[in-house]
């Protein structure tokens, strides 16, 4: 009996040591905001107070306003490849949504789609943006089409890129990072234990061509996730997503361009086809070999498609 207790004690001790080692090896403190701003802001970066948040945005180009919304885990940098092709024709405004990038967490902890729509209205008011074209990817696409339904008088044209929110009878397989963020206890550890490898795995899930993923891209996503408050916000967003209520996308009346990567592992092409079938005056363009972020993976072709559509 004594031998069995000794073996059990040693086993528990070894497991505790291993778990402690894994925790310490992957523990990541937040990075100072001043350092992140120095690295990821630039001359075009500006900040505006919206609902108690210092919102990071960039204001580039001239012409009709085009407002760009990124997806979950991303930042305004996801649109870098669109700026040069579009800024001669459009006044481009892109921002880091609450909980992401340099903007950081919402002080009220509001990360539902309805909350993001209300935030975007406040942001547009703060910048005196009365009318604009609106484009969004993934979560940003979901916010965009819900905003177009809520404030149709403000949105001229809509561009949805692998947009979330299409109703389906059963959920698709979630990414590992979302599963971790929704798992009790684990999700609290997730706010301090952040393996860079997890970011790399997520990027391989969203890119159709893994050869386009480099250390600079991984570092940007990883380091911006370490902006104070962003990891806790990611967990809250994952939990709040279960309470999201969307409008009826079939009531969208703005001319709508839908761009979709055929190899999207997060949101299937079937959703893109559904949006195209259901939204009047819409057009779908699909990109073989491309994943969840076409505007980032193939900025040239997607920017040209958007330019043609918005000029028409």
Secondary structure as a PSIPRED ss2 file (coil, helix, strand):
# PSIPRED VFORMAT (PSIPRED V4.0)

   1 X C   1.000  0.000  0.000
   2 X H   0.000  1.000  0.000
   3 X H   0.000  1.000  0.000
   4 X H   0.000  1.000  0.000
   5 X H   0.000  1.000  0.000
   6 X H   0.000  1.000  0.000
   7 X H   0.000  1.000  0.000
   8 X H   0.000  1.000  0.000
   9 X H   0.000  1.000  0.000
  10 X H   0.000  1.000  0.000
  11 X H   0.000  1.000  0.000
  12 X H   0.000  1.000  0.000
  13 X H   0.000  1.000  0.000
  14 X H   0.000  1.000  0.000
  15 X H   0.000  1.000  0.000
  16 X H   0.000  1.000  0.000
  17 X H   0.000  1.000  0.000
  18 X H   0.000  1.000  0.000
  19 X H   0.000  1.000  0.000
  20 X H   0.000  1.000  0.000
  21 X H   0.000  1.000  0.000
  22 X H   0.000  1.000  0.000
  23 X H   0.000  1.000  0.000
  24 X H   0.000  1.000  0.000
  25 X H   0.000  1.000  0.000
  26 X H   0.000  1.000  0.000
  27 X E   0.000  0.000  1.000
  28 X C   1.000  0.000  0.000
  29 X C   1.000  0.000  0.000
  30 X C   1.000  0.000  0.000
  31 X E   0.000  0.000  1.000
  32 X C   1.000  0.000  0.000
  33 X H   0.000  1.000  0.000
  34 X H   0.000  1.000  0.000
  35 X H   0.000  1.000  0.000
  36 X H   0.000  1.000  0.000
  37 X H   0.000  1.000  0.000
  38 X H   0.000  1.000  0.000
  39 X H   0.000  1.000  0.000
  40 X H   0.000  1.000  0.000
  41 X C   1.000  0.000  0.000
  42 X C   1.000  0.000  0.000
  43 X C   1.000  0.000  0.000
  44 X C   1.000  0.000  0.000
  45 X E   0.000  0.000  1.000
  46 X E   0.000  0.000  1.000
  47 X E   0.000  0.000  1.000
  48 X E   0.000  0.000  1.000
  49 X E   0.000  0.000  1.000
  50 X E   0.000  0.000  1.000
  51 X C   1.000  0.000  0.000
  52 X C   1.000  0.000  0.000
  53 X E   0.000  0.000  1.000
  54 X E   0.000  0.000  1.000
  55 X E   0.000  0.000  1.000
  56 X E   0.000  0.000  1.000
  57 X E   0.000  0.000  1.000
  58 X E   0.000  0.000  1.000
  59 X E   0.000  0.000  1.000
  60 X E   0.000  0.000  1.000
  61 X E   0.000  0.000  1.000
  62 X C   1.000  0.000  0.000
  63 X C   1.000  0.000  0.000
  64 X E   0.000  0.000  1.000
  65 X E   0.000  0.000  1.000
  66 X E   0.000  0.000  1.000
  67 X E   0.000  0.000  1.000
  68 X E   0.000  0.000  1.000
  69 X E   0.000  0.000  1.000
  70 X C   1.000  0.000  0.000
  71 X C   1.000  0.000  0.000
  72 X C   1.000  0.000  0.000
  73 X C   1.000  0.000  0.000
  74 X C   1.000  0.000  0.000
  75 X C   1.000  0.000  0.000
  76 X H   0.000  1.000  0.000
  77 X H   0.000  1.000  0.000
  78 X H   0.000  1.000  0.000
  79 X H   0.000  1.000  0.000
  80 X H   0.000  1.000  0.000
  81 X H   0.000  1.000  0.000
  82 X H   0.000  1.000  0.000
  83 X H   0.000  1.000  0.000
  84 X H   0.000  1.000  0.000
  85 X H   0.000  1.000  0.000
  86 X H   0.000  1.000  0.000
  87 X C   1.000  0.000  0.000
  88 X C   1.000  0.000  0.000
  89 X C   1.000  0.000  0.000
  90 X E   0.000  0.000  1.000
  91 X E   0.000  0.000  1.000
  92 X E   0.000  0.000  1.000
  93 X E   0.000  0.000  1.000
  94 X E   0.000  0.000  1.000
  95 X E   0.000  0.000  1.000
  96 X C   1.000  0.000  0.000
  97 X C   1.000  0.000  0.000
  98 X C   1.000  0.000  0.000
  99 X C   1.000  0.000  0.000
 100 X C   1.000  0.000  0.000
 101 X C   1.000  0.000  0.000
 102 X C   1.000  0.000  0.000
 103 X C   1.000  0.000  0.000
 104 X C   1.000  0.000  0.000
 105 X C   1.000  0.000  0.000
 106 X C   1.000  0.000  0.000
 107 X C   1.000  0.000  0.000
 108 X C   1.000  0.000  0.000
 109 X C   1.000  0.000  0.000
 110 X C   1.000  0.000  0.000
 111 X C   1.000  0.000  0.000
 112 X C   1.000  0.000  0.000
 113 X H   0.000  1.000  0.000
 114 X H   0.000  1.000  0.000
 115 X H   0.000  1.000  0.000
 116 X H   0.000  1.000  0.000
 117 X H   0.000  1.000  0.000
 118 X H   0.000  1.000  0.000
 119 X H   0.000  1.000  0.000
 120 X H   0.000  1.000  0.000
 121 X H   0.000  1.000  0.000
 122 X H   0.000  1.000  0.000
 123 X H   0.000  1.000  0.000
 124 X H   0.000  1.000  0.000
 125 X H   0.000  1.000  0.000
 126 X H   0.000  1.000  0.000
 127 X C   1.000  0.000  0.000
 128 X C   1.000  0.000  0.000
 129 X C   1.000  0.000  0.000
 130 X C   1.000  0.000  0.000
 131 X C   1.000  0.000  0.000
 132 X E   0.000  0.000  1.000
 133 X E   0.000  0.000  1.000
 134 X E   0.000  0.000  1.000
 135 X E   0.000  0.000  1.000
 136 X E   0.000  0.000  1.000
 137 X E   0.000  0.000  1.000
 138 X C   1.000  0.000  0.000
 139 X H   0.000  1.000  0.000
 140 X H   0.000  1.000  0.000
 141 X H   0.000  1.000  0.000
 142 X H   0.000  1.000  0.000
 143 X H   0.000  1.000  0.000
 144 X H   0.000  1.000  0.000
 145 X H   0.000  1.000  0.000
 146 X H   0.000  1.000  0.000
 147 X H   0.000  1.000  0.000
 148 X H   0.000  1.000  0.000
 149 X H   0.000  1.000  0.000
 150 X H   0.000  1.000  0.000
 151 X C   1.000  0.000  0.000
 152 X C   1.000  0.000  0.000
 153 X C   1.000  0.000  0.000
 154 X C   1.000  0.000  0.000
 155 X E   0.000  0.000  1.000
 156 X E   0.000  0.000  1.000
 157 X E   0.000  0.000  1.000
 158 X E   0.000  0.000  1.000
 159 X E   0.000  0.000  1.000
 160 X E   0.000  0.000  1.000
 161 X E   0.000  0.000  1.000
 162 X C   1.000  0.000  0.000
 163 X C   1.000  0.000  0.000
 164 X C   1.000  0.000  0.000
 165 X C   1.000  0.000  0.000
 166 X C   1.000  0.000  0.000
 167 X C   1.000  0.000  0.000
 168 X C   1.000  0.000  0.000
 169 X C   1.000  0.000  0.000
 170 X C   1.000  0.000  0.000
 171 X C   1.000  0.000  0.000
 172 X C   1.000  0.000  0.000
 173 X C   1.000  0.000  0.000
 174 X C   1.000  0.000  0.000
 175 X C   1.000  0.000  0.000
 176 X H   0.000  1.000  0.000
 177 X H   0.000  1.000  0.000
 178 X H   0.000  1.000  0.000
 179 X H   0.000  1.000  0.000
 180 X H   0.000  1.000  0.000
 181 X H   0.000  1.000  0.000
 182 X H   0.000  1.000  0.000
 183 X C   1.000  0.000  0.000
 184 X C   1.000  0.000  0.000
 185 X C   1.000  0.000  0.000
 186 X H   0.000  1.000  0.000
 187 X H   0.000  1.000  0.000
 188 X H   0.000  1.000  0.000
 189 X H   0.000  1.000  0.000
 190 X C   1.000  0.000  0.000
 191 X C   1.000  0.000  0.000
 192 X C   1.000  0.000  0.000
 193 X E   0.000  0.000  1.000
 194 X C   1.000  0.000  0.000
 195 X C   1.000  0.000  0.000
 196 X H   0.000  1.000  0.000
 197 X H   0.000  1.000  0.000
 198 X H   0.000  1.000  0.000
 199 X H   0.000  1.000  0.000
 200 X H   0.000  1.000  0.000
 201 X H   0.000  1.000  0.000
 202 X H   0.000  1.000  0.000
 203 X H   0.000  1.000  0.000
 204 X H   0.000  1.000  0.000
 205 X H   0.000  1.000  0.000
 206 X H   0.000  1.000  0.000
 207 X C   1.000  0.000  0.000
 208 X C   1.000  0.000  0.000
 209 X C   1.000  0.000  0.000
 210 X H   0.000  1.000  0.000
 211 X H   0.000  1.000  0.000
 212 X H   0.000  1.000  0.000
 213 X C   1.000  0.000  0.000
 214 X C   1.000  0.000  0.000
 215 X H   0.000  1.000  0.000
 216 X H   0.000  1.000  0.000
 217 X H   0.000  1.000  0.000
 218 X H   0.000  1.000  0.000
 219 X H   0.000  1.000  0.000
 220 X H   0.000  1.000  0.000
 221 X H   0.000  1.000  0.000
 222 X H   0.000  1.000  0.000
 223 X H   0.000  1.000  0.000
 224 X H   0.000  1.000  0.000
 225 X H   0.000  1.000  0.000
 226 X C   1.000  0.000  0.000
 227 X E   0.000  0.000  1.000
 228 X C   1.000  0.000  0.000
 229 X C   1.000  0.000  0.000
 230 X H   0.000  1.000  0.000
 231 X H   0.000  1.000  0.000
 232 X H   0.000  1.000  0.000
 233 X H   0.000  1.000  0.000
 234 X H   0.000  1.000  0.000
 235 X H   0.000  1.000  0.000
 236 X H   0.000  1.000  0.000
 237 X H   0.000  1.000  0.000
 238 X H   0.000  1.000  0.000
 239 X H   0.000  1.000  0.000
 240 X H   0.000  1.000  0.000
 241 X H   0.000  1.000  0.000
 242 X H   0.000  1.000  0.000
 243 X H   0.000  1.000  0.000
 244 X C   1.000  0.000  0.000
 245 X C   1.000  0.000  0.000
 246 X C   1.000  0.000  0.000
 247 X C   1.000  0.000  0.000
 248 X C   1.000  0.000  0.000
 249 X H   0.000  1.000  0.000
 250 X H   0.000  1.000  0.000
 251 X H   0.000  1.000  0.000
 252 X C   1.000  0.000  0.000
 253 X C   1.000  0.000  0.000
 254 X C   1.000  0.000  0.000
 255 X E   0.000  0.000  1.000
 256 X E   0.000  0.000  1.000
 257 X E   0.000  0.000  1.000
 258 X E   0.000  0.000  1.000
 259 X E   0.000  0.000  1.000
 260 X E   0.000  0.000  1.000
 261 X E   0.000  0.000  1.000
 262 X C   1.000  0.000  0.000
 263 X C   1.000  0.000  0.000
 264 X C   1.000  0.000  0.000
 265 X C   1.000  0.000  0.000
 266 X C   1.000  0.000  0.000
 267 X C   1.000  0.000  0.000
 268 X C   1.000  0.000  0.000
 269 X H   0.000  1.000  0.000
 270 X H   0.000  1.000  0.000
 271 X H   0.000  1.000  0.000
 272 X H   0.000  1.000  0.000
 273 X H   0.000  1.000  0.000
 274 X H   0.000  1.000  0.000
 275 X H   0.000  1.000  0.000
 276 X H   0.000  1.000  0.000
 277 X H   0.000  1.000  0.000
 278 X H   0.000  1.000  0.000
 279 X C   1.000  0.000  0.000
 280 X C   1.000  0.000  0.000
 281 X C   1.000  0.000  0.000
 282 X E   0.000  0.000  1.000
 283 X E   0.000  0.000  1.000
 284 X E   0.000  0.000  1.000
 285 X E   0.000  0.000  1.000
 286 X E   0.000  0.000  1.000
 287 X E   0.000  0.000  1.000
 288 X C   1.000  0.000  0.000
 289 X C   1.000  0.000  0.000
 290 X C   1.000  0.000  0.000
 291 X C   1.000  0.000  0.000
 292 X C   1.000  0.000  0.000
 293 X C   1.000  0.000  0.000
 294 X H   0.000  1.000  0.000
 295 X H   0.000  1.000  0.000
 296 X H   0.000  1.000  0.000
 297 X H   0.000  1.000  0.000
 298 X C   1.000  0.000  0.000
 299 X H   0.000  1.000  0.000
 300 X H   0.000  1.000  0.000
 301 X H   0.000  1.000  0.000
 302 X H   0.000  1.000  0.000
 303 X H   0.000  1.000  0.000
 304 X H   0.000  1.000  0.000
 305 X H   0.000  1.000  0.000
 306 X H   0.000  1.000  0.000
 307 X H   0.000  1.000  0.000
 308 X H   0.000  1.000  0.000
 309 X H   0.000  1.000  0.000
 310 X H   0.000  1.000  0.000
 311 X H   0.000  1.000  0.000
 312 X C   1.000  0.000  0.000
